Amino acid sequence: MNHFHVQLIPRYSFEKRGSKNFVKPRFEYKEDKEKLQQVRRKLLKE
């Protein structure tokens, strides 16, 4: 074997471990136009 892959999955200390943690509950997407503009400005700055 000339290489390997590692996945680091961040967890909070209060979260239970197990395969159920890999899929978080989904929520309805809410578009926040101001937040999108902030991200665009930061990306274009650099």
N, C-alpha and C positions, 0 to 999 in steps of 0.2 A: 504494500500500500504506500503510495507516494504522497498522499494528502488525506485530510479528513475535514469534516465540517462540524461546527458546534453552533447550536442555537441557544442564545441567552434570552430567557423569557422573564421579564421583570415581574415581581410579585410583591404585594403588600404583606406585611407580617400577619394580618388578620385573615388572609385568604386561605381557604382549604386547598390542599394539593390534590391532584388527580386529573384525569382526562377531561372532566367537565369544565375545568378552568381554561381550556384552550379555546372555548367558544363562549364569548361573553354575550349577554342578552343584547339584542339590537333595539335601538330606539329610533323614533321617527327623526329624519334629517330635518334640521331647521337651518335655513340659510341665513347667515349673519353677514350682510353686505359690508358693514364697517370693518369687521374682523378680516374679511377677504381683502379689502383695500389695504389694511395694515400689513398683511403678509406680502401683498404685491409690492408695496413700497420698500419693505425690507429686502426682498429678493432683488429688486432693481438697483438698490443702493450698492450692493456688493458686486 
